[in-house]
């Protein structure tokens, strides 16, 4: 979610030699440059109805997707993958957006080499509240440029964009639409699919950690259930 909140510095290294598995988190090391570490969870998705399930799935996002301050297996993409029994690499970094650099020292664009090495069949990307209050034109430009790079890096991947998720507050900031619409336009421009997942945490303060920014394990499960249902309705998952 929105930066200004705690996160895990990582040193970004492209996962080049063999498929890396799920990004487990960011270890704090203020003296070193950023690196994503990989361990082994799972996400499912299928193209249009009756398409076979992909064997390689990558998720790219911020601290909501990484499961900030939780165990790696409690992050919603890992829960989704486990339920669907599909191999997933979770490239998520706290504080990161299309414009804003996360605590791993890069924006989403810095993970393009990892996506190129992994060559997923399905790439799930979420827009991020970390980009809130950045210039609207810059959000649209950087989002479009990054999605173009991701598409070029993995041309056979189906790219699915997810709308920005806020916290439990029903007063959702206007920038939620700005960041979501920027990703929708960028993904559709490369022939991908955009899915509006709504606000699964709204009205549930008990699903939030003490910072009121990051979900608890229960909140992560709520996101997973919402995303799974939305992807099924969109024909991305069977």
PLY file of the C-alpha trace (Angstrom):
ply
format ascii 1.0
element vertex 238
property float x
property float y
property float z
element edge 237
property int vertex1
property int vertex2
end_header
0.00 0.00 0.00
1.01 3.57 0.36
4.67 4.15 1.08
5.70 5.96 4.20
5.03 2.69 5.83
7.51 0.08 6.86
8.91 -2.32 4.29
11.73 -4.68 3.60
14.72 -3.41 1.64
15.79 -5.94 -0.98
18.44 -6.01 -3.56
17.03 -6.54 -7.01
18.71 -9.29 -9.01
17.26 -10.70 -12.17
16.28 -14.33 -11.73
18.42 -15.51 -14.62
19.77 -19.00 -14.05
16.76 -21.32 -13.63
13.28 -20.37 -12.62
13.29 -18.64 -9.30
10.28 -19.36 -7.18
8.19 -17.05 -4.93
9.64 -13.82 -3.67
9.69 -14.32 0.05
10.37 -10.79 1.19
12.97 -8.14 1.68
15.74 -8.43 4.25
16.88 -5.16 5.73
20.45 -4.21 4.90
20.89 -0.48 4.65
24.47 -0.77 3.38
23.75 -2.99 0.39
21.91 -2.54 -2.88
18.43 -4.25 -3.26
17.88 -8.15 -3.90
14.67 -10.19 -4.26
14.88 -13.62 -2.62
12.87 -16.49 -3.97
11.22 -19.49 -2.25
8.47 -21.80 -3.46
4.69 -21.08 -3.56
1.85 -21.37 -6.19
-1.21 -19.11 -8.63
-3.55 -20.38 -11.16
-5.05 -18.82 -14.11
-6.38 -19.88 -17.41
-6.94 -17.89 -20.52
-10.42 -17.88 -22.03
-12.81 -20.66 -21.00
-11.42 -24.16 -21.58
-7.79 -23.00 -21.92
-5.24 -25.17 -20.10
-3.86 -23.85 -16.81
-0.51 -22.07 -17.22
2.53 -23.77 -15.74
4.39 -20.50 -15.06
2.73 -17.55 -13.33
4.32 -14.34 -12.07
2.72 -11.76 -9.75
4.16 -8.24 -9.63
3.10 -5.74 -7.00
3.63 -3.92 -3.73
3.40 -4.73 -0.02
-0.21 -5.89 -0.30
0.98 -8.59 -2.65
4.13 -9.40 -0.67
2.21 -9.94 2.57
4.05 -7.24 4.48
4.93 -8.20 8.07
3.44 -11.68 7.60
4.80 -15.10 6.72
5.47 -15.47 2.96
2.81 -18.17 2.65
0.18 -15.78 4.04
0.43 -13.40 1.07
-2.66 -13.50 -1.10
-0.92 -14.54 -4.35
0.60 -17.54 -2.55
-2.82 -18.45 -1.14
-4.30 -18.16 -4.63
-1.57 -20.31 -6.10
-1.91 -22.97 -3.42
-5.64 -23.20 -4.01
-5.15 -23.43 -7.78
-2.07 -25.70 -7.65
-0.07 -23.61 -10.11
3.59 -22.59 -9.75
3.89 -18.90 -8.91
6.77 -16.46 -8.60
5.76 -13.53 -6.39
7.78 -10.47 -7.40
6.42 -8.09 -4.79
8.22 -5.27 -3.03
6.94 -3.00 -0.25
6.72 0.66 -1.19
7.00 0.04 -4.92
4.79 1.40 -7.69
5.03 2.19 -11.38
6.47 5.61 -10.50
7.76 5.28 -6.95
10.81 3.21 -6.08
10.19 0.70 -3.33
12.42 -0.38 -0.51
13.99 -2.82 -2.95
15.45 0.23 -4.71
13.37 0.13 -7.88
9.96 0.73 -9.37
8.09 -2.09 -11.15
10.27 -1.54 -14.21
13.28 -2.88 -12.33
11.71 -6.34 -12.33
11.47 -6.57 -16.12
14.71 -8.65 -16.34
13.30 -11.14 -13.81
10.10 -11.45 -15.84
12.17 -11.98 -18.98
14.11 -14.77 -17.28
10.98 -16.44 -15.92
8.95 -16.25 -19.17
5.57 -16.70 -17.48
2.46 -17.76 -19.29
0.42 -15.49 -17.03
1.61 -12.20 -15.54
-0.59 -10.60 -12.86
0.21 -6.94 -12.13
-1.54 -4.71 -9.58
-1.62 -0.93 -9.63
-0.42 0.56 -6.37
-1.41 3.22 -3.87
2.31 3.92 -3.53
1.89 6.08 -6.63
-0.84 8.19 -5.02
-0.19 11.94 -5.16
2.35 11.57 -7.97
1.71 13.59 -11.12
-1.15 12.02 -13.10
0.64 12.30 -16.44
3.73 10.68 -14.96
1.63 7.83 -13.54
0.07 7.18 -16.95
3.38 7.47 -18.80
5.41 5.27 -16.44
2.65 2.69 -16.24
2.37 2.47 -20.02
6.15 2.29 -20.47
6.53 -0.44 -17.86
3.70 -2.56 -19.24
5.21 -2.21 -22.72
8.55 -3.43 -21.34
6.89 -6.35 -19.56
5.07 -7.33 -22.74
8.29 -7.15 -24.76
10.15 -9.17 -22.12
7.53 -11.95 -22.07
5.62 -11.65 -25.35
3.76 -14.92 -24.91
2.47 -14.06 -21.44
-1.13 -13.09 -20.86
-0.94 -9.86 -18.85
-3.71 -9.27 -16.33
-3.91 -5.95 -14.52
-5.66 -5.57 -11.17
-7.12 -2.33 -9.81
-5.63 -0.56 -6.80
-6.73 -1.86 -3.39
-7.04 0.66 -0.54
-7.51 -0.10 3.15
-10.65 -0.50 5.31
-11.71 3.16 4.98
-14.82 3.59 2.77
-13.56 7.08 1.82
-11.37 5.84 -1.04
-8.93 8.45 -2.43
-9.47 9.78 -5.96
-6.00 8.56 -6.91
-7.35 5.01 -6.71
-9.08 5.69 -10.01
-6.03 7.46 -11.47
-3.68 4.54 -10.83
-6.25 1.89 -11.76
-7.24 3.61 -15.01
-3.60 4.06 -15.99
-3.01 0.32 -15.65
-6.26 -0.53 -17.42
-5.28 1.55 -20.44
-1.72 0.20 -20.50
-2.75 -3.45 -20.22
-5.49 -3.18 -22.82
-3.03 -1.49 -25.20
-0.89 -4.65 -25.26
-3.88 -6.98 -25.60
-4.10 -7.91 -21.93
-7.01 -8.06 -19.51
-7.90 -5.58 -16.78
-9.91 -6.71 -13.75
-11.50 -4.34 -11.24
-11.37 -6.18 -7.91
-13.12 -3.44 -5.94
-12.22 -2.77 -2.30
-12.28 -6.07 -0.39
-10.97 -4.55 2.87
-13.49 -1.71 3.20
-15.53 -1.83 6.39
-13.27 -4.34 8.10
-10.81 -2.57 10.42
-10.28 -5.90 12.19
-8.62 -7.16 9.00
-5.91 -4.51 9.20
-2.60 -4.51 11.06
-1.93 -1.80 13.64
-0.59 0.55 10.96
-4.05 0.52 9.29
-2.25 0.09 5.98
-1.37 -3.57 5.64
-3.80 -6.49 5.95
-3.65 -9.19 8.61
-3.72 -12.85 7.51
-7.52 -12.57 7.52
-7.33 -9.52 5.27
-4.98 -11.34 2.90
-7.48 -14.19 2.68
-10.23 -11.70 1.86
-8.15 -10.26 -0.98
-7.36 -13.74 -2.30
-11.03 -14.75 -2.30
-12.04 -11.51 -4.03
-9.31 -11.73 -6.66
-10.02 -15.40 -7.37
-13.72 -14.69 -7.89
-13.02 -11.64 -10.07
-10.54 -13.54 -12.24
-13.00 -16.39 -12.67
-15.75 -13.95 -13.66
-13.37 -12.42 -16.22
-12.54 -15.82 -17.70
-8.92 -15.62 -16.55
-9.37 -18.54 -14.14
-11.69 -21.51 -14.65
0 1
1 2
2 3
3 4
4 5
5 6
6 7
7 8
8 9
9 10
10 11
11 12
12 13
13 14
14 15
15 16
16 17
17 18
18 19
19 20
20 21
21 22
22 23
23 24
24 25
25 26
26 27
27 28
28 29
29 30
30 31
31 32
32 33
33 34
34 35
35 36
36 37
37 38
38 39
39 40
40 41
41 42
42 43
43 44
44 45
45 46
46 47
47 48
48 49
49 50
50 51
51 52
52 53
53 54
54 55
55 56
56 57
57 58
58 59
59 60
60 61
61 62
62 63
63 64
64 65
65 66
66 67
67 68
68 69
69 70
70 71
71 72
72 73
73 74
74 75
75 76
76 77
77 78
78 79
79 80
80 81
81 82
82 83
83 84
84 85
85 86
86 87
87 88
88 89
89 90
90 91
91 92
92 93
93 94
94 95
95 96
96 97
97 98
98 99
99 100
100 101
101 102
102 103
103 104
104 105
105 106
106 107
107 108
108 109
109 110
110 111
111 112
112 113
113 114
114 115
115 116
116 117
117 118
118 119
119 120
120 121
121 122
122 123
123 124
124 125
125 126
126 127
127 128
128 129
129 130
130 131
131 132
132 133
133 134
134 135
135 136
136 137
137 138
138 139
139 140
140 141
141 142
142 143
143 144
144 145
145 146
146 147
147 148
148 149
149 150
150 151
151 152
152 153
153 154
154 155
155 156
156 157
157 158
158 159
159 160
160 161
161 162
162 163
163 164
164 165
165 166
166 167
167 168
168 169
169 170
170 171
171 172
172 173
173 174
174 175
175 176
176 177
177 178
178 179
179 180
180 181
181 182
182 183
183 184
184 185
185 186
186 187
187 188
188 189
189 190
190 191
191 192
192 193
193 194
194 195
195 196
196 197
197 198
198 199
199 200
200 201
201 202
202 203
203 204
204 205
205 206
206 207
207 208
208 209
209 210
210 211
211 212
212 213
213 214
214 215
215 216
216 217
217 218
218 219
219 220
220 221
221 222
222 223
223 224
224 225
225 226
226 227
227 228
228 229
229 230
230 231
231 232
232 233
233 234
234 235
235 236
236 237
